[in-house]
Amino acid sequence: MSQYRQHLPQLDDRLFMTDGGLETTLIFHNGLDLPYFAAFDLLKNDEGTALLEDYFKRYAEMARRHGVGLVLESPTWRANRDWAEKLGYSDTTLAEANRKAIALLVRVRAEYESPVTPIVISGNLGPRGDGYRVDARMSADAARDYHLQQVETFSRTDADMVAAFTINYSEEGIGIVNAAKACEMPIAISFTLETDGRLPSGETLREAIERTDADTGSYAVYYMINCAHPSHFEEVLRSEGAWLKRIRGLRANASRRSHAELDEAVDLDDGNPSELGMQYGALHTLLPNMAVVGGCCGTDHRHVEEICRTMKQVAAERP
C-alpha cells in the first residue's frame, strides 16, 4: 500500500530532489535507441529493467548522501494509449507496464529509504500529443477520459501520487487533475514553457495555473515547471500573486535551446551543471515554496548534484 498518499512529505518544510533527464540520459549516455522517448518499453525484459533500476538507484544514493528526500518518478511519461499503440501495446500490456514501473520504484525505496530520506513514489504521466507542440488539443473532459486509464492503474499500485509533465495547454492539465480527483490520487501538474516564458499554447503560466485551479477546485497539491531553461522563465516569476506560491517544483533543462531546436538536435547540450545549480538558487527567491528539484532534457546526476548542493545551502542560510 501507499506510504504517503494521505500526506505527501514534500509538502512540509524540507528539501526533496528528483532525477534528471531520464530519456536524454538513456539515449546520449547509455547509447540506447529509444523510439518515441518511451523509456517504459525497457521494462519488457530483464536487461532493460535492470538498467532503469540502476538509473534510479544512483539518485537514491545521492539523496541519502545529501540527507534530503526523494521523489521517484516512474519511467512512464510515454505510457499512455496513443504512444503505446505505436509500440504495439494493448490496454492489458500497457497497464502491466505501468504496474511494473511502480514495482521497480518500490524495490528502490525498500533499499534506500531512511528517516532522513523519505522516498515518495510518483506515477508519471505525459501529454497525449507532442510535449513541445499543441498538436492534439482536447477539451478538459476529453483529457480526463483519455488519461483516466493510466491514473486508475497507478491508483491500484503503491504509488503515493501521480504527476503530469510537459503539459502545454491548460485543458489537458485540467483533465488530468480531474482524472486524479476521480481516483482520489494526489496530483502535481508541471507545465512546460517556451523561450518567452509562455506555454506553447500561448497562455501565460499564471493563466494556466489559475485556470486549472479554478476549474478543479484547486485539487492539485502543487504545480511545477519542466523542460525549459531558467533564463526562459525567470522574468515571468518576477511578479506577484498567490499563484506563485502554488509552484513547488522545478525540473529545468540544462540547455538554453528552444523546443524547436531541441527537437532537431542530434547532439546533447548538457549546459553547465554548476551554473544551473546557481540558477536554481537564484530562483528560490522568486519561488519561496520550491521544494522538489531535479532536471529535464540534457541533465543528469551531475546537474542534480549541483542543484541539491545549492538548494541545501539556500535552506541553511534562511533566517
C-alpha positions as CSV (number, residue, x, y, z in Angstrom):
1,M,0.0,0.0,0.0
2,S,1.0,3.6,-0.5
3,Q,3.0,5.1,2.4
4,Y,2.4,8.8,1.8
5,R,-0.9,9.1,-0.2
6,Q,-2.6,10.7,2.8
7,H,0.1,13.2,3.4
8,L,3.0,13.9,1.0
9,P,6.1,14.8,2.9
10,Q,7.4,17.2,0.2
11,L,4.5,19.5,1.3
12,D,6.4,20.0,4.6
13,D,9.3,22.4,5.1
14,R,12.1,20.2,3.7
15,L,14.1,19.7,0.5
16,F,13.3,16.9,-1.9
17,M,15.2,16.0,-5.0
18,T,14.2,14.0,-8.0
19,D,16.1,12.7,-11.0
20,G,17.4,14.3,-14.2
21,G,16.6,13.9,-17.8
22,L,15.9,10.1,-18.0
23,E,15.3,9.9,-21.7
24,T,18.2,12.0,-22.8
25,T,20.5,10.1,-20.4
26,L,19.4,6.8,-21.8
27,I,19.9,8.0,-25.4
28,F,23.0,10.0,-25.2
29,H,24.9,8.5,-22.3
30,N,23.7,4.9,-22.5
31,G,23.6,4.8,-26.3
32,L,20.1,3.4,-26.5
33,D,17.7,3.6,-29.3
34,L,14.5,4.9,-27.6
35,P,11.6,5.1,-30.0
36,Y,9.2,7.9,-29.2
37,F,11.2,8.6,-26.0
38,A,9.3,5.7,-24.5
39,A,11.5,4.6,-21.5
40,F,8.8,2.3,-20.2
41,D,9.4,0.0,-23.1
42,L,12.6,-1.1,-21.4
43,L,10.5,-2.9,-18.8
44,K,9.7,-5.6,-21.3
45,N,12.8,-7.5,-20.5
46,D,15.2,-8.1,-17.5
47,E,18.1,-6.2,-19.1
48,G,16.1,-3.0,-19.6
49,T,14.5,-3.3,-16.2
50,A,17.9,-3.6,-14.6
51,L,19.2,-0.6,-16.5
52,L,16.3,1.5,-15.2
53,E,16.7,0.2,-11.7
54,D,20.4,1.2,-11.7
55,Y,19.5,4.6,-13.0
56,F,17.1,5.3,-10.1
57,K,19.4,3.8,-7.5
58,R,22.1,6.4,-8.5
59,Y,19.7,9.1,-7.5
60,A,18.6,7.3,-4.3
61,E,22.2,7.0,-3.3
62,M,22.6,10.8,-3.9
63,A,19.6,11.7,-1.9
64,R,20.8,9.5,1.0
65,R,24.2,11.0,0.8
66,H,22.9,14.6,1.0
67,G,20.2,13.7,3.6
68,V,17.3,15.0,1.6
69,G,14.0,13.5,0.5
70,L,13.5,11.9,-2.9
71,V,10.6,11.9,-5.3
72,L,10.9,8.9,-7.7
73,E,9.1,9.5,-11.0
74,S,8.2,6.3,-12.8
75,P,9.6,5.9,-16.3
76,T,6.1,6.1,-17.8
77,W,6.0,9.6,-19.4
78,R,5.0,7.9,-22.7
79,A,2.9,5.1,-21.2
80,N,-0.4,6.3,-22.4
81,R,-2.6,4.7,-25.0
82,D,-1.7,6.6,-28.2
83,W,2.0,6.4,-27.7
84,A,1.9,2.8,-26.5
85,E,-0.1,1.7,-29.6
86,K,2.8,2.9,-31.8
87,L,4.9,0.3,-29.9
88,G,2.4,-2.5,-30.2
89,Y,1.0,-2.4,-26.7
90,S,-2.6,-3.4,-25.9
91,D,-4.6,-1.9,-23.0
92,T,-3.7,-5.0,-21.0
93,T,0.1,-5.0,-21.7
94,L,0.2,-1.2,-21.2
95,A,-1.4,-1.5,-17.7
96,E,1.1,-4.2,-16.8
97,A,4.0,-1.9,-17.9
98,N,2.7,0.9,-15.7
99,R,2.4,-1.5,-12.8
100,K,5.9,-2.9,-13.4
101,A,7.3,0.7,-13.3
102,I,5.9,1.3,-9.9
103,A,7.1,-2.1,-8.6
104,L,10.6,-1.1,-9.7
105,L,10.5,2.1,-7.6
106,V,9.1,0.2,-4.7
107,R,12.2,-2.0,-4.7
108,V,14.4,1.0,-4.8
109,R,12.6,2.6,-1.9
110,A,12.8,-0.5,0.2
111,E,16.6,-0.5,-0.2
112,Y,17.3,3.2,0.2
113,E,14.6,4.9,2.3
114,S,15.6,6.2,5.8
115,P,14.1,8.6,8.3
116,V,16.1,11.5,6.8
117,T,15.5,10.4,3.2
118,P,11.8,9.7,2.8
119,I,11.1,8.4,-0.7
120,V,7.8,9.3,-2.5
121,I,6.7,7.2,-5.5
122,S,5.0,9.1,-8.2
123,G,3.2,7.7,-11.2
124,N,4.4,9.8,-14.1
125,L,2.1,10.9,-16.9
126,G,3.0,12.8,-20.1
127,P,0.9,14.6,-22.7
128,R,-1.3,12.7,-25.2
129,G,0.4,14.5,-28.0
130,D,3.8,16.1,-28.5
131,G,5.2,17.8,-25.4
132,Y,6.5,20.7,-27.4
133,R,3.5,21.4,-29.6
134,V,-0.2,21.7,-29.1
135,D,-1.0,19.2,-31.8
136,A,-3.8,17.1,-30.3
137,R,-5.8,19.6,-28.3
138,M,-8.6,18.1,-26.3
139,S,-11.3,19.6,-24.2
140,A,-10.9,19.2,-20.4
141,D,-13.5,16.4,-20.4
142,A,-11.8,14.6,-23.2
143,A,-8.4,14.9,-21.5
144,R,-9.9,13.5,-18.3
145,D,-11.4,10.5,-20.1
146,Y,-8.1,9.9,-22.0
147,H,-5.8,9.9,-19.0
148,L,-8.1,8.2,-16.6
149,Q,-7.0,4.8,-17.7
150,Q,-3.4,5.4,-16.6
151,V,-4.3,7.2,-13.4
152,E,-6.6,4.3,-12.4
153,T,-3.8,1.9,-13.0
154,F,-1.5,3.9,-10.7
155,S,-4.2,4.2,-8.1
156,R,-4.2,0.4,-7.7
157,T,-0.5,0.3,-7.0
158,D,1.8,1.5,-4.2
159,A,2.2,4.9,-6.0
160,D,1.8,7.8,-3.5
161,M,0.8,10.3,-6.1
162,V,0.7,11.0,-9.8
163,A,2.4,13.8,-11.7
164,A,1.9,15.0,-15.2
165,F,4.9,16.6,-17.0
166,T,5.4,18.7,-20.1
167,I,1.8,19.8,-20.2
168,N,1.5,22.5,-22.8
169,Y,-2.1,23.8,-22.6
170,S,-4.4,24.2,-19.6
171,E,-7.3,22.0,-20.8
172,E,-5.1,18.9,-20.7
173,G,-3.9,19.8,-17.2
174,I,-7.4,20.3,-16.0
175,G,-8.5,17.0,-17.4
176,I,-5.6,15.1,-15.7
177,V,-6.3,16.8,-12.4
178,N,-10.0,15.7,-12.7
179,A,-8.9,12.2,-13.5
180,A,-6.7,12.1,-10.4
181,K,-9.6,13.6,-8.4
182,A,-11.9,10.8,-9.5
183,C,-9.3,8.3,-8.3
184,E,-8.6,10.1,-5.1
185,M,-4.9,10.4,-6.0
186,P,-2.7,13.4,-5.1
187,I,-1.6,15.1,-8.3
188,A,1.1,17.6,-9.4
189,I,0.9,19.3,-12.7
190,S,4.1,20.5,-14.5
191,F,3.7,23.0,-17.3
192,T,6.4,23.4,-20.0
193,L,7.3,26.9,-21.2
194,E,8.8,28.4,-24.4
195,T,11.7,30.8,-24.5
196,D,9.2,33.7,-23.9
197,G,8.0,32.1,-20.7
198,R,4.6,31.2,-22.1
199,L,3.1,27.7,-22.6
200,P,3.3,26.5,-26.2
201,S,-0.5,27.3,-26.3
202,G,0.3,31.0,-25.8
203,E,-1.1,31.0,-22.3
204,T,0.9,32.6,-19.5
205,L,1.9,30.4,-16.7
206,R,-0.2,32.5,-14.4
207,E,-3.3,31.9,-16.6
208,A,-2.7,28.2,-16.8
209,I,-2.3,27.7,-13.1
210,E,-5.2,30.0,-12.1
211,R,-7.5,28.4,-14.7
212,T,-6.6,24.9,-13.6
213,D,-7.2,25.7,-10.0
214,A,-10.5,27.5,-10.8
215,D,-11.8,24.6,-12.9
216,T,-10.7,21.8,-10.4
217,G,-11.4,23.3,-7.0
218,S,-7.6,23.7,-6.5
219,Y,-7.3,19.9,-6.3
220,A,-3.7,19.7,-7.4
221,V,-1.3,19.5,-4.5
222,Y,1.2,21.8,-6.3
223,Y,2.5,22.8,-9.7
224,M,5.9,22.5,-11.3
225,I,7.8,23.9,-14.3
226,N,9.8,21.5,-16.5
227,C,11.6,21.3,-19.9
228,A,12.6,24.9,-20.1
229,H,15.9,26.7,-19.2
230,P,15.7,29.1,-16.2
231,S,16.6,32.0,-18.5
232,H,13.3,31.4,-20.4
233,F,11.0,32.0,-17.5
234,E,12.9,33.9,-14.8
235,E,11.2,37.2,-15.7
236,V,7.8,35.6,-15.6
237,L,8.3,34.8,-12.0
238,R,9.2,38.4,-11.1
239,S,5.5,39.0,-10.5
240,E,3.0,38.9,-7.6
241,G,0.0,36.8,-6.7
242,A,-1.0,33.7,-4.9
243,W,-0.3,31.6,-8.0
244,L,3.4,31.8,-7.4
245,K,3.0,30.0,-4.1
246,R,1.4,27.1,-5.9
247,I,4.7,26.3,-7.7
248,R,6.6,23.9,-5.6
249,G,8.9,22.1,-8.0
250,L,11.3,22.7,-10.9
251,R,12.8,20.4,-13.4
252,A,14.7,22.7,-15.8
253,N,16.7,22.0,-18.9
254,A,20.4,22.3,-19.0
255,S,20.2,23.7,-22.5
256,R,19.1,27.2,-23.4
257,R,17.8,25.9,-26.8
258,S,14.2,26.4,-27.8
259,H,11.9,23.4,-28.0
260,A,12.2,23.6,-31.8
261,E,15.9,23.5,-31.6
262,L,15.9,20.6,-29.1
263,D,13.5,18.7,-31.5
264,E,16.1,19.0,-34.3
265,A,19.2,18.4,-32.2
266,V,21.4,15.4,-33.0
267,D,23.8,16.2,-30.1
268,L,23.3,16.6,-26.4
269,D,23.6,20.1,-25.0
270,D,24.2,19.5,-21.3
271,G,25.0,23.1,-20.4
272,N,27.0,23.8,-17.3
273,P,26.0,21.8,-14.1
274,S,27.5,24.4,-11.7
275,E,25.8,27.3,-13.5
276,L,22.4,25.5,-13.4
277,G,22.8,24.9,-9.7
278,M,23.4,28.6,-9.1
279,Q,20.4,29.5,-11.2
280,Y,18.2,27.3,-9.1
281,G,19.4,29.1,-6.0
282,A,18.6,32.5,-7.5
283,L,15.1,31.3,-8.5
284,H,14.4,30.3,-4.9
285,T,14.0,33.9,-4.0
286,L,11.2,34.1,-6.6
287,L,9.7,30.8,-5.7
288,P,9.8,30.6,-1.9
289,N,7.8,27.3,-1.8
290,M,10.2,25.5,-4.2
291,A,10.9,22.2,-2.5
292,V,11.2,19.5,-5.3
293,V,14.2,20.0,-7.6
294,G,15.6,18.0,-10.4
295,G,16.3,18.2,-14.1
296,C,14.9,17.6,-17.5
297,C,16.4,17.4,-21.0
298,G,20.2,17.3,-21.0
299,T,20.6,17.0,-17.3
300,D,22.0,14.0,-15.4
301,H,23.3,13.2,-12.0
302,R,26.0,15.9,-12.2
303,H,23.4,18.7,-12.6
304,V,21.1,17.3,-9.9
305,E,24.1,17.1,-7.5
306,E,24.9,20.8,-8.1
307,I,21.3,21.7,-7.7
308,C,21.0,19.8,-4.5
309,R,24.1,21.3,-3.1
310,T,22.9,24.8,-3.9
311,M,19.4,24.3,-2.5
312,K,20.8,22.9,0.7
313,Q,23.0,25.9,1.1
314,V,20.0,28.2,0.4
315,A,18.0,26.4,3.1
316,A,20.8,26.7,5.6
317,E,21.1,30.4,5.1
318,R,17.4,31.1,5.7
319,P,16.7,33.2,8.8
